[in-house]
Amino acid sequence: MAQLVEQELAADGVDPNGYAALSLVGVRGQMRLTELAAELGMPLTTASDVVRRLETRRLVKRSPNPDDGRSSLFALTASGDRQWRHGWPALQRINRALERHLNDPDGVRSAVTDLGSAFAAALEDE
């Protein structure tokens, strides 16, 4: 999966490094680092490194969290929004390619969503 995403993003001149985080912030809007790490299923330290690199590239900006002075919120900059949107055609090509190779794309999508929910529920049980 990672190889295909990197290949397609690179074909459009989009840097694949950190694109998952960039895309998540683009979809969700402002979010805390802990939320981003949880959504992407990565350790907090890894998410912090990814976000720091995106900040260095001026694709995301940090602001104080008004609800919790100990944390920050991250949002896309104008440049980050352009980069995120520039990657959409690559993601659409990937979706079309995958659908061509699946017998029941909607069924697979539903099963993957159910599986994700089951993993989340199992983690909460622990």
C-alpha positions as CSV (number, residue, x, y, z in Angstrom):
1,M,0.0,0.0,0.0
2,A,2.7,2.4,1.0
3,Q,4.6,1.8,-2.3
4,L,1.6,2.5,-4.4
5,V,0.7,5.7,-2.5
6,E,4.3,6.9,-2.7
7,Q,4.5,6.1,-6.4
8,E,1.3,7.9,-7.3
9,L,1.9,10.9,-5.2
10,A,5.5,11.2,-6.6
11,A,4.1,11.0,-10.1
12,D,2.2,14.2,-9.4
13,G,5.1,15.9,-7.7
14,V,3.7,15.5,-4.2
15,D,6.1,14.7,-1.4
16,P,4.7,11.5,0.2
17,N,6.6,12.1,3.5
18,G,4.0,13.1,6.0
19,Y,1.2,13.1,3.5
20,A,-1.0,10.8,5.7
21,A,-0.8,13.3,8.6
22,L,-1.3,16.2,6.2
23,S,-4.3,14.6,4.8
24,L,-5.8,13.8,8.2
25,V,-5.4,17.3,9.4
26,G,-7.0,18.5,6.1
27,V,-10.0,16.2,6.5
28,R,-10.5,16.7,10.3
29,G,-9.4,20.4,10.6
30,Q,-7.6,21.5,13.7
31,M,-6.5,18.6,15.9
32,R,-4.3,17.8,18.9
33,L,-1.2,15.7,18.4
34,T,-2.6,12.9,20.5
35,E,-5.7,12.7,18.2
36,L,-3.5,12.6,15.1
37,A,-1.3,9.8,16.6
38,A,-4.3,7.7,17.6
39,E,-6.0,8.1,14.2
40,L,-2.9,7.2,12.3
41,G,-2.1,4.3,14.7
42,M,1.4,5.6,15.5
43,P,3.3,6.3,18.7
44,L,3.0,9.8,20.0
45,T,6.8,10.4,19.5
46,T,6.6,9.3,15.8
47,A,3.5,11.6,15.2
48,S,5.4,14.4,16.9
49,D,8.4,13.9,14.5
50,V,6.1,13.9,11.5
51,V,4.3,17.1,12.6
52,R,7.6,18.8,13.3
53,R,8.8,18.0,9.8
54,L,5.5,19.4,8.4
55,E,5.9,22.5,10.5
56,T,9.5,22.9,9.2
57,R,8.1,22.7,5.6
58,R,5.5,25.3,6.6
59,L,2.6,22.9,5.7
60,V,1.1,22.9,9.2
61,K,0.9,25.5,12.0
62,R,0.7,25.1,15.7
63,S,-1.5,27.2,17.9
64,P,-2.3,27.1,21.6
65,N,-5.3,24.8,22.6
66,P,-7.8,27.2,24.2
67,D,-9.3,24.2,26.1
68,D,-6.1,22.9,27.4
69,G,-3.1,25.1,27.9
70,R,-0.7,22.1,28.0
71,S,-1.4,21.0,24.4
72,S,-1.4,22.6,21.0
73,L,-3.7,22.4,18.0
74,F,-2.4,21.8,14.5
75,A,-4.0,23.0,11.3
76,L,-3.0,23.3,7.6
77,T,-1.3,26.4,6.4
78,A,-2.4,27.7,3.0
79,S,0.6,26.0,1.5
80,G,-0.3,22.8,3.3
81,D,-3.9,22.9,2.0
82,R,-2.6,23.3,-1.6
83,Q,-0.2,20.4,-1.1
84,W,-2.9,18.2,0.4
85,R,-5.3,19.0,-2.4
86,H,-2.6,18.5,-5.0
87,G,-2.4,14.8,-3.8
88,W,-6.1,14.1,-4.4
89,P,-5.8,13.0,-8.1
90,A,-3.2,10.4,-7.0
91,L,-5.5,9.1,-4.3
92,Q,-8.4,8.9,-6.8
93,R,-6.2,6.9,-9.3
94,I,-5.3,4.5,-6.5
95,N,-9.0,4.0,-5.7
96,R,-9.9,3.4,-9.3
97,A,-7.0,0.9,-9.7
98,L,-8.0,-1.0,-6.6
99,E,-11.7,-1.1,-7.6
100,R,-10.7,-2.7,-10.9
101,H,-9.0,-5.5,-9.0
102,L,-11.8,-6.2,-6.5
103,N,-14.8,-8.3,-7.1
104,D,-17.0,-6.4,-4.6
105,P,-15.4,-3.0,-3.8
106,D,-18.3,-1.9,-1.6
107,G,-18.3,-5.1,0.3
108,V,-14.6,-4.9,0.9
109,R,-14.9,-1.2,2.0
110,S,-17.6,-2.3,4.5
111,A,-15.6,-5.2,5.8
112,V,-12.5,-3.0,6.4
113,T,-14.6,-0.4,8.2
114,D,-16.2,-3.1,10.4
115,L,-12.7,-4.5,11.1
116,G,-11.4,-1.1,12.1
117,S,-14.4,-0.7,14.5
118,A,-13.7,-4.2,15.9
119,F,-10.1,-3.3,16.6
120,A,-11.1,0.0,18.3
121,A,-13.6,-1.9,20.4
122,A,-11.1,-4.5,21.4
123,L,-8.6,-1.9,22.4
124,E,-11.2,-0.3,24.6
125,D,-11.9,-3.7,26.2
126,E,-8.3,-3.8,27.4
